Amino acid sequence: MKIHEYLAKDILRAEKVRVPRSCLVTSEELAEEKSLRKCLERLGFPQVLKAQVLVGGRMKAGGIVVAENLEKSLEGIRKILGMKIKGEQAYGVLVEEYIPHDTERYISLSIDRNVRDVVFVYSEVGGVDIEEFASKYPDKVLRTSNIRELPKDLQEFAKQLYDIFVRYDLTLLEINPFVFKDGDFYALDAVFHVDDSALYRQLWAYEDTEETNSFVPFENGEIGVIGCGAGIVMATIDILVEHGYKPANFCDLGGGATMESVYEALKKVKSLCSKAVLNIFGGITDCLEIAKGVVNFKEEDPDFEIYIRLSGNNEFLAKELLKKHGIYAVDDMKDLIERLQEDEKVQKRGVNDVF
């Protein structure tokens, strides 16, 4: 899961890595122009305006600009909020103090599965043209899993980044560029990718979603996950991963889910994969509403596979309604996993019979 720069910078700041002072501006903050002007003035000028998108190439697309004064800053913010970069609308604009510097450097950490270790990539040259530089001068780019092979003045900074990489379950941590100023390293940019299978324990990452953290898609998932409460959803994800499945999303219906919210959740999941698990405990939530939403969805998409664990408020009425429509719900996750596994075996036998 990719993380916006402003949130990655919040993590770095909390972990005592120096980053520029900043403020995040969305369309809501832009509407409060009087307050926004005060915030921008406190940062001082010049300042750097950075589009918050999850795609690369922001600078070359006009998504990063330097503003010399307040009016230029406001003008730049409005422009960036109204633009799309590689088809993605900017979530907001990160406005940062400008850090004077002479040189820019590059460092990243990622997992190399061939060596089964975290690998550092370091270059004394950083910035927007790092890829061209690395391609032209590969001998000037250091790649190592041994922190002691990095320049001595960099090792303490690299150790900070390594600790963050491990603690926050990252698969990529990239600082491009970082600079040296006033006796310390500053991260001027930050790219974080969080391991999808670890999102259940990295709740901070859900702050980066726009739908009150209720629906988070994962990359390359095979089975959707829907529940009523963040805890039960994360536990379901954990169980699926434990049994070798790759969850496609996190979806918390919250308390008091309606048949409409269930229907809409299933539509979102369908855009990611071909089957879903619903883990519902009906306290505030009425299980009958869950069942109605499932039935409405299945009438439109009968081939989409849904596995349901259901208990609590109105569960007997809910199970009766589901059964009438050929949909079966189980009482615990053990039975649900067994049903999933059995259906997989049947499907595999069918494929083998064909070939």
Salt bridges, closest charged atoms under 4 A:
GLU5 OE2 - LYS9 NZ 2.81
GLU5 OE2 - LYS50 NZ 2.64
GLU5 OE1 - ARG58 NH1 2.88
ASP10 OD1 - ARG13 NH1 2.98
GLU15 OE1 - ARG167 NH1 2.90
GLU33 OE2 - ARG37 NE 3.13
GLU33 OE1 - ARG78 NH2 3.07
GLU71 OE2 - ARG37 NH1 3.03
GLU96 OE2 - LYS9 NZ 2.52
GLU96 OE1 - LYS50 NZ 3.68
GLU97 OE1 - ARG21 NH2 3.59
GLU104 OE2 - HIS101 NE2 2.94
ASP112 OD2 - ARG143 NH2 2.80
ASP129 OD1 - LYS60 NZ 3.61
GLU132 OE2 - LYS60 NZ 3.55
ASP153 OD2 - ARG105 NH2 3.44
ASP163 OD1 - LYS159 NZ 2.97
ASP169 OD2 - ARG201 NE 2.82
ASP182 OD2 - LYS181 NZ 2.59
ASP184 OD2 - ARG18 NH1 3.61
ASP189 OD1 - LYS50 NZ 3.86
ASP189 OD1 - ARG58 NH2 3.27
ASP208 OD1 - HIS4 ND1 2.89
GLU211 OE1 - LYS268 NZ 2.65
GLU289 OE2 - LYS292 NZ 3.98
GLU299 OE2 - HIS325 NE2 3.99
ASP301 OD1 - LYS270 NZ 2.43
GLU315 OE1 - LYS319 NZ 3.04
ASP331 OD1 - LYS319 NZ 2.23
GLU338 OE2 - LYS334 NZ 2.77
GLU344 OE2 - LYS275 NZ 3.83
